Amino acid sequence: MVAGYEHPFVGRWGAVTAAALGDGRITTVGTAPDAELAHAVATDSVTLNSATSGAGRRLRFLHNGSCKSVVVAV
């Protein structure tokens, strides 16, 4: 964990975490959403982002922000 929260509930998780992954590194950053971001997450529960690795491979990140299971065709 790089940084954490001082909070009785979310303090058990990292606010910023980093770990080695293959030849690279992955870093995740948590957030406490304001009303606008919370609405966007609740409205669009499944989002897709993409990036390009250092080796030129396309990476895709699918995130389900709801508590319900979803089925996504790949």
C-alpha positions as CSV (number, residue, x, y, z in Angstrom):
1,M,0.0,0.0,0.0
2,V,1.4,3.4,-1.0
3,A,-1.3,5.5,0.8
4,G,-4.3,4.7,3.0
5,Y,-7.4,6.2,4.5
6,E,-7.9,7.3,8.1
7,H,-11.5,6.0,8.3
8,P,-13.2,3.3,10.4
9,F,-14.6,1.5,7.4
10,V,-12.5,2.1,4.3
11,G,-9.3,2.3,6.3
12,R,-8.8,-1.4,5.9
13,W,-8.1,-0.9,2.1
14,G,-5.4,1.1,0.4
15,A,-6.2,4.5,-1.2
16,V,-3.2,3.9,-3.5
17,T,-1.7,0.5,-4.1
18,A,1.1,-0.5,-6.5
19,A,2.5,-3.9,-7.4
20,A,4.9,-5.4,-9.9
21,L,3.2,-7.2,-12.8
22,G,5.3,-9.0,-15.4
23,D,7.9,-6.5,-16.7
24,G,5.8,-3.6,-15.5
25,R,3.8,-2.2,-12.6
26,I,0.2,-1.6,-11.9
27,T,-1.1,1.2,-9.7
28,T,-4.7,1.6,-8.5
29,V,-6.1,4.7,-6.9
30,G,-9.3,4.7,-4.9
31,T,-11.7,7.6,-4.6
32,A,-14.6,8.9,-2.6
33,P,-17.0,10.1,-5.3
34,D,-18.8,13.4,-5.2
35,A,-22.5,13.5,-6.2
36,E,-21.8,13.8,-9.9
37,L,-19.3,10.9,-10.1
38,A,-21.5,8.7,-7.9
39,H,-24.4,9.3,-10.3
40,A,-22.3,8.4,-13.3
41,V,-21.1,5.2,-11.7
42,A,-24.7,4.2,-10.7
43,T,-26.0,5.1,-14.1
44,D,-23.3,3.5,-16.2
45,S,-22.5,0.4,-14.1
46,V,-20.3,-1.3,-16.8
47,T,-17.5,0.7,-18.4
48,L,-14.7,-0.3,-20.8
49,N,-11.3,1.5,-21.0
50,S,-8.3,0.6,-23.0
51,A,-4.6,1.3,-23.2
52,T,-1.5,0.1,-25.1
53,S,1.2,-1.8,-23.3
54,G,4.9,-1.0,-23.7
55,A,5.1,-4.0,-26.1
56,G,2.4,-2.4,-28.3
57,R,-0.4,-4.9,-27.2
58,R,-3.9,-3.5,-26.7
59,L,-5.2,-3.8,-23.1
60,R,-8.8,-3.6,-22.2
61,F,-10.2,-3.0,-18.7
62,L,-13.9,-3.9,-18.0
63,H,-15.3,-2.6,-14.8
64,N,-18.6,-3.4,-13.2
65,G,-19.5,-0.7,-10.7
66,S,-22.7,-2.3,-9.5
67,C,-23.4,-5.0,-7.0
68,K,-25.1,-7.1,-9.7
69,S,-23.5,-9.7,-12.0
70,V,-23.5,-8.8,-15.7
71,V,-22.8,-10.7,-18.9
72,V,-20.7,-9.0,-21.5
73,A,-20.1,-10.4,-25.0
74,V,-16.4,-10.1,-25.9
